[in-house]
């Protein structure tokens, strides 16, 4: 295998294994920074050895073995740890020290454990999200900074402060139980969905999607459903992710260009994921019928299910989707929900109805986001205000940091401009939005 190919293989393996590696090492060492350092040491070793020796049959186990070995060596050399061992021995608490040699390499819930740690209540919501994207999603500090409309330096400092806060809080790096687990559940679901969304539509870069992140988010959602089987919204989250991910094969064309929902070949949608998603939604509905409260993920899954059950774009029951968005706006009010509700009302009751919903969203509600401008462009085009639509699409294109998405928006701007030019040339006046 040539060096370039090996490097690409290592990069792919690292994206797949890094979260599990850091999660397991955190459990073993009780030190998040040390776990990251050991994982990086293992990556460096792979870059040095695999080009000559070849990629091992079980690369994840190889990386763990190297990381553990480096960790054991470091423990033995660390003077501070030696002093702590002596102090603990005097107080009869020597057993409290982590023993890397007795730890298993992997347990299935290490990544989920890491998410619960990242969602510790001592952290701010922004820090929880940033930590999870860094530790579980594998995003670089720069990528996270772009997603938060921040500088890379500021984001690096935020993540460092979050780690320090966890250390000072005496975090035990175990899955919480009882009320503590329930208290963190909403944040855990939110960050799993955040990881999924980064995979479904990358915030920046040249790729429309990052499928490895969508797959990891689905794996975590399924694991969470097993851990907390009596929570309808957990099953709703699993359903939502699986139903949305079913569209992934149809979201790009042969050249890798983005394909929007209305234009997708639905025969390419993943039927297995649709069946699994609908089954998860059935479980959520069964719990809801028993009186269990439902939340936003349950409602979003209902919306995704309407799309999944429509054999063509024209068969979509937009009135049902609009109803679910109305309920979602009550359960989880917010600007993003309102913008999506505008889309649903525009399809269900006409573009003027959609614009009425969108006009009620404050201009500064989504700073730095292209979403509102993109939706406005679509609604304006549908009412025949093509010139304004073109301007809205161009504004959206300037705001997005994803190259594929920018290309789609610029193409829509050009198409709208052409419609306006054709109408002007033929002497046809565009209707007004009355």
N, C-alpha and C positions, 0 to 999 in steps of 0.2 A: 504494500500500500504506500502510495507516495505521501510525502510530508503534508502537502496541502489537504489531501483527502483525509489523512489521519487527524489533522487539526480540526477539520469540519466535523468529523465523527466525535471527537472529544467535546467540541462545543455543544453538539446535539445531546450527548450523554449528560453533560454537565447541566444543561437546562432541565433535563428529566430528573436527575438524581440529587441536585444540590439541596433542594428543600428537605428531602428525606435525610440527607447526610447531616445537615445542620440541625435538624430536629432531633435526631438520635444523639448527636454529639452534645447538644445542649442538655438533654436528659442525663447524659453520663457525667458531664463536667460541671453542671449547674452554673455555667458561665457562658453567656451568649457571645461575647467578644472572642473568647477562647475557642468556642465551637466554630465560629466563622474563620478564625485564623487556621485552625486545623484542617478545615474543609479546603481552604485555599492552598495549604501545603500539599494536600492530596492532589489537587488539580495541577499544581506545578510539577509534582512527581509524574503524573500521567503525561503531561506535555513533554517531559524529558525522556521518559522510558518507552511509551507506547509506539512512537515512530520507529524505533529499532526492534522492540520486542513483540509488537503487535497488540491489538486491543484484546484484553482478556475476555473469556467466555462470560463472566459475570462482572461487568465493569463496576456496578454499584458496590458489590462486596469488596472488590479490590480497593476502591477508593476509601471505603470504611476501614479496611484493614490498615492501610497506610496512615490514615488520620488517627486511628487508635494508637498505632505504634508511636507516632510523633507525640501524641498526647501523653502517653506513658513515660516517654523519655523526658518530656518537659516537666512532668510532675516530679520525677526523680531528681531533676536538676534544680528545681525551684526552691530557693532558700526560704522564701516567704511561706511556701506551703510546708516546708520542713518545720519551721517555727510553729505554724498553726497545728501541725500534727503533735508536736510536743505539748502545746497548751491543751489540746483536746485530750491527750493521753492523761494529763494530770487531773482533768476534770471528769474522767471516765466516759468521754464522749467520742472516743476515737472512731467508733463505728459510723459516725456521721459523715466521715470523709468519703467522697466518691471513689470507688475502686474500679478503674477502667478495665482491669483484667477480668473482672467477673461479669461484665455487662455483655448482653447479647448484641449482635450487630444491628439488627433492625427490629422494631415492633411496628405493627401496621399503623398505629395511631400517632406516631411521632410527629408528623406534619400537622395533624389536627391539634395535638398538644401544643405545638409551637404557635398555632393561631390563637388558642386560648391564652397563652402567655402574652402574645402581642396585644391581646385585647384586655389586658389587666386594667382594672378601674382606676389605677393611679395615673394612667396615661390619658392625654387628651384624645378626642376622637380623631383628629388629624394625625397625631402621632401613631395611633393604633393602625390606621390605614396605611401610613407610610412604612411602618415596621413590617406589616404583612406583605406589602408589595415587594419590599426589599428581601425579606427572609423567605417568603413562600413563593411569591411570584417571580423571583429572580431578576427583577428589574434593576437597572443601574440607578445610582443616585440621580444622574442627569435625567433619565427617563421619568422618574418619580417627580422630580422638580418641575418638568414640563407639564405633567398632569395636574400639579397643584398650582401652576402659574407662579413658580418660585424660582430662585436661583439655585444652582447646584450646591454652592457653598452653604446657603441657608438650610437646604434640605439635609445636607450631610450633618450639620450641627444639630438639627432637630432629631435625627435618628440617633446620633451619639448621646444627646440628652435623654432620649427615651430609654436607651440601654442603661444609662447611669441611674435613672429613676427606678428601673426594675431592680437593679442591684441593691440600691439603698432601701427598697421596699422589702427586701428579703424574699424575693420570689422563689418559690420552691420548684418551679418548672414541672409541676405535675398537673394532670387534668383536674380541674376543680370539681367539686361534688355539690349536690344539693342546691341550696339557694344561690351559692356563689356561681355555680355553673349556669343556672337559669338566668342570673343577672347579666351574665356576659353573652347570652345566646344571641340577642339582637345584633350586637357588635360583631360576633363571629359570622353570622349569616351575611351581614353587610360586607365584610371584607372578603368572604368567599365570592360574593357576587361581584365585588370590585375586581378581583383577580379574573373572574370569568369575562367581565366586560373589557378588560385590557386585552384579553385574548381574542374576543369576538370582533372588536374594532380597536386596533392599537391607537393609542393617543398620539403617537409620533412615529416617524420612520417611513421606510419604503414598503412595508408589508401591510396589506389591508387587515390581515388577521395574524394571530399568534396561536395556532391550534394547540400547542403544548400547554398553554395556560388554560384554555377552555377545558381540555381533558383533565388537567389537574383539579380544576375547580369542581368539575362533575364528580371526580373521585372523592373529593373532600365532602361534597354535599351528600353523597350516598353514605359515606362513613358517619356523618353527623346524623343522618336519618336513622341509622342503626343504633347510634349512641342515645338518641332521644326520640324513640319511635312514637311517643304519645303527643308530639307537637305538630299540629296541622301545618303550620307555616314552614317547618323544616321539610316536610314532604312537598310543600308548595315550592320551596326553593329548588329542590331536586328536580321537580317537574319542569319548572321554568327553564332551568339550565339545559336539561335534556331536550326539551322541545325547541328551544332557540338553537342549540347546537346541531339539531337535525338538519338545519338549513345550510350548514357550513359548506358541504360539497358543491352547492349551487350558487354560492356567494361570490365566486370568481369565475371568469371565463378561461379559455385555454391559454391565454396570454397573461393570466394573473390579474386582469383588470376587475374592479369591483362590479358586481351585478346587484342592482337594487331589488327589493322584495317583489314588486310587481312584475319584474322582467325575469324572475328566476324560473328555471325548468324544475318544476316540483317533482318530476319523476326522479330527480337526483337527490331529493331529500332522503335522509337516513331513516328508513321505516322502523328499524330496531329502536333507535333513540325515541322516535315518536311513540311507539308502543310502551316503552319504559316510562316516558314522561307522562303519558295518559294514565298508566297504572299508578304512578306516584300521586297524581292528582286524585285518582279514585280513593287512595288511602287517606289523603287529606280531607276529602269530602266526607268519608265515613266517620272520621274523628269529629268533623264539624257537626254532623248530624247527632253526635252524642253530646253536644253542648260545648265542645272545645272551641275556644276563641280562635278566629283566623285573622291573618294580617295581610300586609301588602304583597308578600311573595305568593300567597294563595291567589290573590286577585290578579296579579301579573301572570301567573300560570294559567288562569282561566282565559286571559286574553291570548296568550300563546297557543292555547288549545283551539281557540276559534280559528286561528290561522292554520294550524296543523290539520284541522278537519276539512278545510276548504281545498278541493281538488285543483282549483284554478284561482287566480287572483280575483276574477269576477264573481266567484262563488262566496267570497268572504262576507260574513255577516257583520257589517260595520256598525249596525245599530246595536248589536249585542256588545261589540267592543266598546262603543261609546258609553253604554250603560256601565260596563265594568270600570271604565276610566272615571266615570262620575263617582262610583263607589270608592275607587282608589284615591281620588282627590279628597274625599272625606276622611279616609283612614290614614293616609300619609300625604298630607298637603305639601306642595312644593312646586317650584318653577318647572322642573323637568317633567313632572306629572302633567302640569298644565299645558306645556308645549305639546306633549304627546296626545293629550286630550283634544287639543286643537286639531291635530291630524285626524283623530277618530271622528270628531264632529264634522270636520270638513268632508270626510268620505261618507258619513252617514246621512247628513242633512244638507250638504252643499258647502262649497268653499266659503260663502259669506258667513255661515255659522262658525266655520273653523277660524276665520279671521276675527270674529267677535270674541272667541275664547282667547286667541293669541294676543289681541289688543289689550286684554286685561292684565297681561303679564308685564310687570314693570321692566323698563328697558335695561336696568342695571341688575336684574334678578340673576342672570347667568353671565357674569363678567368673564370675558375671554373665551366664551363658548360659541361655537358656530351653529348650534342646534336651532335656536330661535330664527336666525336669518335664513337657514336652509328651509325650514318649514314655511316661513313667510313666502319665500320664493315660489315654493310649490303651490301654495294657496293662491297667490297673486296670478300665477300662470293659469290656474284653473278658472279664474274669473275673467281672464282675458287682458289683464294688465301686464303685458309681456315685458315692456320696458322696465317697469318697477321690479318685476320678477328677476330679470337679468341682473339688475343692480343688487338685489338681495342675494342671489347666488354668488355673485362676485365677492360680496362682503363676507359671506360664509366661507368662501374659499380662502380668503385672507386670514381667517381666524383658525382654521384647522391646521394641525401640525402633522397630519397623516398625508403622505404624498398621493396615495391611491384615492383617498377621499377628496383631496383637492382637485385631482383630475376629473372626478365625477362632477363636482360642483362647477368647475370651469366649463365642462362640456354642456351642462345644463344651462349655464349662463349664455353660452354661445347659441344654443338651440333657441332659448327664449328671445335673444336678440334677433335671430333670424325670423322668428315668428312675428316680432314687432315690425321688422323691416318689410316683410311680405305684406303685412296688414296695411302699413303706411303706403307701400307702392300701389296697392290695389284700391286705395282710397277708403278702406273700411276703418271705421272708428272703433277703438276698444271700448267695451262697456265699462261703466263706472261701478264702484262697489257701494251700492245704495242699500 
